[in-house]
Each structure stands twice: as C-alpha cells, then as structure tokens.
Amino acid sequence: MLITAALFLAALFVAYANGANDNFKGVATLYGSAAATYKGAVALATVTTFAGSIASVYLATALMEAFSGIGLVPAAIAASPDFVLAVAAGAGATVLLATMLGQPVSTTHALTGALTGAGLLAAGTQLDVARLGMGFFAPLLLGPLLALLLTVPLYRTLSALARRFDIRRETCICVGAREFIPVRQLPYHAAVRQYTLPAPAVQMAVGMREECVERYQGRLLGVSAHEMVNALHYLSAGIVSFARGLNDTPKIVGLLLAVQALNAEFGSWAIAAAMAAGGLLNARKVAVTMSKRISRMNEGQALAANLVTGLLVILASRFGLPVSTTHVSVGAIGAIGLANGSAHRGVIGGILASWLLTLPVAAMVGALAYVVLRSFH
C-alpha cells in the first residue's frame, strides 16, 4: 500500500509539472494576439485539456503502453517501483525547473530522457536502443520540422483566400470606451506618432506598434470577417489544448500501468486533475514566453499556427507517436514569426538550448534517483 501511494504521488508530481509548463501552450496564441486575457485563456486551456485527458483513455492507449517502459527495458524492470519512481523523479524535476525559468520544454522529452537514464542503469545492454531511436527520438525531431513546413503554406493560403473575398486587415488603436480608429499599416516596432481625431478632441498617449490591434474588415457569407476569425481562433485553441491533454496524459498514466498501481480510467482522471492544478497555479512564466516573446501575430496568423498544431498532435496521439506538443506548438508559432518578420531569434535560440538540455538533464536525474532508491535495498 505504501509503495502504491508513493507511485501515485510520483505520477501526480509529473502531471503537476506538466500542467505548469504545458497547459497554456494551446491557448498561447489567444493571449499573444490579445484575443483573450490571461485568465480567460487559462480557463479555456484548463477545461479543454481536462476533456482531452479523459478522452485519452479511449483514443490513445498506444501511448500508455509506449511510456510504460515495457519493451524498452525488460518487463520485470519496467514493473519495478524503483524504476518507475526514478523515471518520475527525473521527468518531473526537469520540467518543474524549466517552468521556474520560464522555458517551454517537452514533458515527452523529459520522460524519454528519464527512461533512458534509469533504463541504462537498470537494464544495461538490455535497453532497446533501436526502439528508443525510432519510437521516441524520431517523432520528437519530426514534430517541429513538420510544423514549420506546414504552417507557412497554410498561412499564405488563408491570406490568399482573404484577398479573394476582399477581407482586409486594418491596424487600430483603442480610444476611450473601445472606439476603434483605423490607421495605416505600420511595420513592426514602429512608433505611433500623430493622429488627427474627430471633435471633440480626445487625448491619446504616444505608444509603440505593439499597443495597436488589428481587425479584419469585410464580410464572408454575411458574417463579419473579424468575428468569424475570432470564433475560429477560439475553437482552434480549444482543439490544441484538447490534443495536448490527449497526447500527454497517457504518457504519465503509463508509469502507473507498468506496476499496475491504478487502472487507466481512474489514473487518467487523477492525472488530469493534477495537470489542471499545475496550469492554474504555475503557468504564467511559460505563458509569457510562448505568447509574447517568440513572435508577434494577429488572429489570422494565430489561427493558422493552431490548426497545424492541433492536426499534428491529434494524429500523433491516435497512432501512438510520442510527439511533443511543445515542440510542435513552438515550431508553428516560430514559423509565423519567420513569415511576418517578427521572430525573436534570441528567444527561439534560448528555447532550442533548453530543448537540447532537457534530455541529458532528465537522464542524469533519473539515473541518480535510481541509484539512490536502489541503495535503500
């Protein structure tokens, strides 16, 4: 009973760290494009991620089996409480550290690293290196590359369709009680300098380009283009968050299945609750990095990034491929930044460095935890 409780708490620790680092990623574009407030975005992320977590019991069982460790190491080792606790410690500690630093890293990457580190010590030459490479590392590398390759063409296609239906973007500033005054298109980071306003005169402070917002002018099928894009943007953010819950929950539940600590359904509910708590309590630093620092985007560009992210993650979850929602989402948002010229290369470089460090750090912590746990025997 004590071992079961320890395993359960370890899995909840990983889930909490995952929620803190990952929950906001599905709605980062909403906050980044000023379509939603932080509270509104995190509320949507919490509800839709929870729904994806519960759906994973029925739609993503292959991922549960993959991250149980069975097949990667001998079944006897995968079912060892010491091995499972070491993997949970390595993954959870790594993700939580990155969260405190505001770096969006992959829980999938951290779990893979911890499985590798603990597996090398526990199984030695019996660790299936070929399966590790093809089943884990290849999807992790392909995810962001596919996101980059798909997002830019999709964005350009949507832009061409907008021009075809005479839907235009206008840059606006808020004056008083949400009065929008169209101004000319300005390059990114250009200063807002002077405007002639209708009487009565309204005082307006000088600001930067980021203080403006963009709205879509025109109608499509009798509906306001801006309202349609806004609704689709919210829908796509919910889909990405659902996909994240669908993709990440079974990987953590897999830790419990290997030692038969809990059944899959109850485990998914518990993991979903811990992920929600992590997202509500500790997501802000990563949220700012994902939403504000990688690139600037309007709602149409954000919609394109979300559609690609949701599609790739849902397909990967369905076919048991352990892609990282983080990698795919950052790849899509970064692609928008490259397309519109607003990508912050220094920030993207820092994120890539954190990705490179995730696996070895998780592997070392997982190996160290295994050594410590075995020393008690």
C-alpha positions as CSV (number, residue, x, y, z in Angstrom):
1,M,0.0,0.0,0.0
2,L,2.8,2.4,0.8
3,I,4.6,1.7,-2.5
4,T,1.3,2.2,-4.4
5,A,0.8,5.6,-2.7
6,A,4.4,6.6,-3.5
7,L,4.0,5.7,-7.1
8,F,0.7,7.5,-7.3
9,L,2.2,10.7,-5.8
10,A,5.2,10.5,-8.1
11,A,2.9,10.4,-11.2
12,L,0.9,13.3,-9.8
13,F,4.2,15.2,-9.4
14,V,5.0,14.7,-13.1
15,A,1.4,15.7,-14.0
16,Y,1.6,18.9,-12.0
17,A,4.9,19.8,-13.6
18,N,3.5,19.0,-17.0
19,G,0.4,21.2,-16.4
20,A,2.5,24.1,-15.2
21,N,4.8,24.0,-18.3
22,D,2.3,22.8,-20.9
23,N,-1.3,23.8,-20.1
24,F,-1.0,27.3,-21.6
25,K,0.6,26.2,-24.9
26,G,-2.7,25.5,-26.6
27,V,-4.1,29.0,-25.9
28,A,-0.8,30.9,-26.1
29,T,-1.9,32.4,-29.4
30,L,-5.1,33.8,-27.9
31,Y,-3.1,35.7,-25.2
32,G,-0.4,36.6,-27.6
33,S,-2.8,38.1,-30.2
34,A,-4.8,39.9,-27.5
35,A,-7.9,37.9,-28.3
36,A,-8.2,36.8,-24.7
37,T,-7.0,37.9,-21.2
38,Y,-4.6,35.6,-19.3
39,K,-7.4,34.4,-17.0
40,G,-9.8,33.8,-19.9
41,A,-7.1,31.9,-21.8
42,V,-6.0,29.7,-18.9
43,A,-9.7,28.9,-18.1
44,L,-10.2,27.6,-21.7
45,A,-7.0,25.7,-21.5
46,T,-8.0,24.0,-18.3
47,V,-11.4,22.8,-19.4
48,T,-10.3,21.6,-22.9
49,T,-7.1,19.9,-21.6
50,F,-9.1,18.1,-19.0
51,A,-11.5,16.9,-21.7
52,G,-8.6,15.6,-23.8
53,S,-7.1,13.8,-20.8
54,I,-10.4,11.9,-20.2
55,A,-10.7,11.1,-24.0
56,S,-7.2,9.6,-23.9
57,V,-8.5,6.6,-22.1
58,Y,-10.3,5.6,-25.2
59,L,-8.3,7.2,-28.0
60,A,-4.6,7.0,-27.0
61,T,-4.0,3.6,-25.4
62,A,-0.9,3.0,-27.6
63,L,0.9,5.9,-25.9
64,M,0.1,4.4,-22.4
65,E,1.9,1.2,-23.5
66,A,4.8,3.0,-25.1
67,F,5.6,5.1,-21.9
68,S,5.1,2.2,-19.5
69,G,8.7,1.2,-20.4
70,I,7.7,-2.3,-21.4
71,G,9.6,-3.2,-24.5
72,L,12.2,-0.5,-23.9
73,V,13.5,-2.4,-20.9
74,P,12.6,-6.0,-19.7
75,A,9.1,-6.3,-18.3
76,A,10.5,-7.1,-14.8
77,I,12.4,-3.9,-14.7
78,A,9.6,-1.8,-16.1
79,A,7.3,-3.2,-13.3
80,S,9.9,-2.3,-10.6
81,P,8.8,0.5,-8.3
82,D,12.4,1.8,-8.1
83,F,12.5,2.2,-11.9
84,V,9.1,3.9,-12.1
85,L,9.9,6.3,-9.2
86,A,13.3,7.2,-10.8
87,V,11.6,8.0,-14.2
88,A,9.0,10.1,-12.5
89,A,11.7,12.0,-10.4
90,G,13.8,12.7,-13.5
91,A,11.0,13.9,-15.7
92,G,9.1,15.9,-13.0
93,A,12.1,17.7,-11.6
94,T,13.4,18.6,-15.1
95,V,10.1,20.1,-16.3
96,L,9.5,21.9,-13.0
97,L,12.9,23.5,-13.2
98,A,12.3,24.7,-16.7
99,T,8.9,26.1,-15.7
100,M,10.6,28.1,-12.9
101,L,12.9,29.6,-15.6
102,G,10.0,30.3,-17.9
103,Q,11.3,27.9,-20.6
104,P,8.7,25.8,-22.5
105,V,10.1,22.3,-22.6
106,S,8.7,19.0,-23.5
107,T,7.4,16.6,-20.9
108,T,7.7,13.9,-23.6
109,H,11.3,14.7,-24.0
110,A,11.9,14.7,-20.2
111,L,10.1,11.3,-19.8
112,T,12.2,9.9,-22.7
113,G,15.4,11.2,-21.1
114,A,14.4,9.8,-17.7
115,L,13.5,6.4,-19.2
116,T,16.9,6.4,-20.9
117,G,18.9,7.3,-17.8
118,A,17.2,5.0,-15.4
119,G,17.0,2.3,-18.1
120,L,20.7,2.3,-18.7
121,L,21.4,1.7,-15.1
122,A,18.6,-0.8,-14.5
123,A,18.9,-2.8,-17.8
124,G,22.4,-2.1,-19.1
125,T,22.8,-3.7,-22.5
126,Q,19.2,-4.9,-22.4
127,L,18.0,-1.3,-23.1
128,D,16.4,-1.4,-26.6
129,V,18.4,1.4,-28.2
130,A,16.9,0.9,-31.6
131,R,13.3,1.2,-30.3
132,L,14.4,4.3,-28.3
133,G,15.6,5.9,-31.5
134,M,12.8,5.1,-33.9
135,G,9.9,5.1,-31.4
136,F,10.9,8.1,-29.3
137,F,13.6,10.3,-30.8
138,A,12.5,10.3,-34.4
139,P,8.9,11.7,-33.7
140,L,10.3,14.3,-31.3
141,L,12.6,15.6,-34.1
142,L,10.0,15.4,-36.8
143,G,7.3,17.3,-34.9
144,P,8.7,20.9,-35.0
145,L,10.0,20.4,-38.6
146,L,6.6,19.3,-39.8
147,A,5.0,22.3,-38.0
148,L,7.5,24.7,-39.7
149,L,6.9,23.2,-43.1
150,L,3.0,23.1,-42.8
151,T,2.3,26.4,-41.0
152,V,3.8,28.9,-43.6
153,P,2.0,27.4,-46.6
154,L,-1.3,27.2,-44.7
155,Y,-0.9,30.9,-43.6
156,R,-0.2,32.0,-47.1
157,T,-3.2,30.0,-48.4
158,L,-5.5,31.6,-45.8
159,S,-4.1,35.0,-46.7
160,A,-4.8,34.4,-50.4
161,L,-8.4,33.3,-49.6
162,A,-8.9,36.5,-47.6
163,R,-7.7,38.7,-50.5
164,R,-10.0,36.7,-52.8
165,F,-13.0,37.6,-50.6
166,D,-11.8,41.2,-50.1
167,I,-11.1,40.7,-46.4
168,R,-8.6,43.3,-45.3
169,R,-6.5,43.9,-42.1
170,E,-6.6,47.3,-40.5
171,T,-4.4,48.4,-37.7
172,C,-6.4,50.1,-34.9
173,I,-5.9,51.8,-31.6
174,C,-8.4,51.9,-28.7
175,V,-9.5,55.3,-27.6
176,G,-11.9,55.9,-24.7
177,A,-14.7,53.3,-24.4
178,R,-13.3,50.9,-27.1
179,E,-13.7,53.2,-30.1
180,F,-11.6,51.9,-33.0
181,I,-9.9,54.3,-35.2
182,P,-8.3,52.8,-38.4
183,V,-4.8,53.9,-39.2
184,R,-2.3,53.0,-41.9
185,Q,-0.4,49.7,-41.7
186,L,2.8,50.2,-39.8
187,P,5.9,47.9,-39.7
188,Y,6.5,46.0,-36.5
189,H,8.0,48.1,-33.7
190,A,7.2,51.4,-35.5
191,A,6.1,54.2,-33.2
192,V,2.6,55.5,-33.2
193,R,3.2,59.2,-33.5
194,Q,0.4,61.5,-34.5
195,Y,-3.3,61.3,-35.4
196,T,-6.0,63.8,-36.3
197,L,-9.0,62.8,-34.3
198,P,-12.6,64.0,-34.8
199,A,-14.1,66.6,-32.5
200,P,-14.5,66.6,-29.6
201,A,-10.7,66.2,-29.2
202,V,-9.6,63.0,-27.4
203,Q,-6.3,62.9,-25.6
204,M,-4.1,59.9,-26.7
205,A,-0.7,58.9,-25.5
206,V,2.2,58.1,-27.9
207,G,2.9,54.3,-27.9
208,M,4.6,51.5,-29.7
209,R,3.3,49.3,-32.5
210,E,2.5,46.5,-30.0
211,E,-0.1,48.7,-28.4
212,C,-2.2,48.7,-31.6
213,V,-4.5,45.9,-32.5
214,E,-5.5,44.5,-35.9
215,R,-9.1,43.9,-37.0
216,Y,-10.4,42.2,-40.2
217,Q,-12.6,44.4,-42.3
218,G,-15.1,42.8,-44.7
219,R,-17.8,40.1,-44.6
220,L,-17.9,36.4,-45.5
221,L,-21.2,34.6,-46.1
222,G,-22.9,37.6,-44.5
223,V,-20.9,37.3,-41.3
224,S,-18.3,39.8,-40.0
225,A,-14.8,38.6,-41.1
226,H,-13.3,39.6,-37.7
227,E,-16.0,37.8,-35.7
228,M,-15.6,34.7,-37.8
229,V,-11.8,34.6,-37.5
230,N,-12.1,35.3,-33.7
231,A,-14.5,32.4,-33.3
232,L,-12.4,30.0,-35.3
233,H,-9.3,31.2,-33.3
234,Y,-11.0,30.2,-30.0
235,L,-12.2,26.9,-31.5
236,S,-8.7,26.1,-32.7
237,A,-7.1,27.0,-29.3
238,G,-9.6,24.6,-27.7
239,I,-8.7,21.9,-30.2
240,V,-4.9,22.3,-29.5
241,S,-5.5,22.1,-25.7
242,F,-7.7,19.1,-26.2
243,A,-5.0,17.5,-28.3
244,R,-2.4,18.3,-25.6
245,G,-4.4,16.5,-23.0
246,L,-5.0,13.6,-25.3
247,N,-1.2,13.3,-26.1
248,D,0.4,13.9,-22.6
249,T,-2.0,12.2,-20.2
250,P,-1.4,8.6,-21.4
251,K,2.3,9.1,-21.2
252,I,2.1,9.8,-17.5
253,V,-0.6,7.2,-16.8
254,G,1.8,4.7,-18.5
255,L,4.0,5.0,-15.4
256,L,1.3,3.6,-13.3
257,L,0.2,0.9,-15.6
258,A,3.6,-0.8,-15.7
259,V,3.4,-1.5,-11.9
260,Q,-0.4,-2.0,-12.0
261,A,-0.8,0.7,-9.4
262,L,-4.1,2.1,-10.8
263,N,-6.4,1.3,-13.7
264,A,-6.2,3.5,-16.8
265,E,-9.5,5.3,-16.3
266,F,-9.1,6.4,-12.7
267,G,-5.4,7.2,-13.4
268,S,-6.4,9.5,-16.2
269,W,-8.9,11.4,-14.0
270,A,-6.3,11.9,-11.3
271,I,-3.6,12.9,-13.8
272,A,-6.0,15.3,-15.5
273,A,-6.8,17.0,-12.1
274,A,-3.1,17.4,-11.3
275,M,-2.3,18.8,-14.7
276,A,-5.1,21.3,-14.3
277,A,-3.8,22.4,-10.9
278,G,-0.3,22.9,-12.3
279,G,-1.6,25.0,-15.1
280,L,-3.8,27.2,-12.9
281,L,-1.0,27.8,-10.3
282,N,2.3,27.9,-12.1
283,A,1.8,28.6,-15.8
284,R,2.4,32.4,-16.0
285,K,6.1,32.5,-16.8
286,V,5.9,30.0,-19.6
287,A,2.7,31.6,-20.8
288,V,4.5,35.0,-21.3
289,T,7.4,33.3,-23.2
290,M,5.0,31.4,-25.5
291,S,2.6,34.2,-26.1
292,K,4.7,37.4,-26.1
293,R,8.3,36.6,-26.7
294,I,8.6,34.1,-29.6
295,S,6.9,36.2,-32.3
296,R,4.1,38.7,-32.8
297,M,0.9,37.5,-34.5
298,N,-2.6,38.6,-35.3
299,E,-5.6,36.4,-35.0
300,G,-5.5,35.0,-38.6
301,Q,-1.8,34.1,-38.2
302,A,-2.5,32.6,-34.8
303,L,-5.4,30.5,-36.3
304,A,-3.0,29.0,-38.9
305,A,-0.5,28.0,-36.2
306,N,-3.2,26.4,-34.0
307,L,-4.7,24.4,-36.9
308,V,-1.3,22.9,-37.7
309,T,-0.5,22.2,-34.1
310,G,-3.9,20.6,-33.4
311,L,-3.8,18.4,-36.5
312,L,-0.3,17.1,-36.0
313,V,-0.8,16.3,-32.3
314,I,-4.2,14.6,-32.7
315,L,-2.9,12.4,-35.5
316,A,0.2,11.5,-33.5
317,S,-1.8,10.6,-30.4
318,R,-4.2,8.4,-32.4
319,F,-1.3,6.4,-33.9
320,G,0.8,6.2,-30.8
321,L,3.6,8.5,-31.9
322,P,5.2,10.4,-28.9
323,V,5.5,13.8,-30.5
324,S,5.8,16.8,-28.2
325,T,3.0,19.4,-28.1
326,T,5.6,21.9,-27.0
327,H,7.9,21.3,-30.0
328,V,5.0,21.4,-32.5
329,S,3.4,24.5,-31.0
330,V,6.7,26.4,-30.8
331,G,7.5,25.3,-34.3
332,A,4.2,26.6,-35.6
333,I,4.4,29.9,-33.7
334,G,8.0,30.4,-34.8
335,A,7.0,29.7,-38.4
336,I,4.5,32.6,-38.2
337,G,7.3,34.8,-36.8
338,L,9.5,33.9,-39.8
339,A,6.7,34.6,-42.2
340,N,5.8,38.0,-40.9
341,G,9.3,39.1,-39.8
342,S,8.6,39.3,-36.1
343,A,10.5,36.2,-34.9
344,H,12.7,36.9,-31.8
345,R,15.7,34.8,-32.7
346,G,17.4,35.2,-29.3
347,V,14.3,33.8,-27.5
348,I,14.0,31.0,-30.0
349,G,17.7,30.2,-29.6
350,G,17.2,30.0,-25.8
351,I,14.2,27.7,-26.2
352,L,16.2,25.4,-28.5
353,A,19.0,25.3,-26.0
354,S,16.6,24.3,-23.2
355,W,15.3,21.5,-25.5
356,L,18.8,20.2,-26.0
357,L,19.4,20.2,-22.3
358,T,16.1,18.5,-21.3
359,L,17.1,15.0,-22.3
360,P,20.5,14.8,-20.7
361,V,19.3,16.6,-17.5
362,A,16.3,14.2,-17.2
363,A,18.5,11.2,-17.9
364,M,21.1,12.3,-15.2
365,V,18.4,13.0,-12.6
366,G,16.6,9.7,-13.5
367,A,19.8,7.7,-13.2
368,L,20.7,9.4,-9.9
369,A,17.3,8.8,-8.5
370,Y,17.5,5.1,-9.4
371,V,20.9,4.8,-7.7
372,V,19.5,6.4,-4.5
373,L,16.4,4.3,-4.5
374,R,18.4,1.1,-5.0
375,S,20.7,2.0,-2.2
376,F,17.8,1.6,0.3
377,H,17.7,-2.1,-0.6
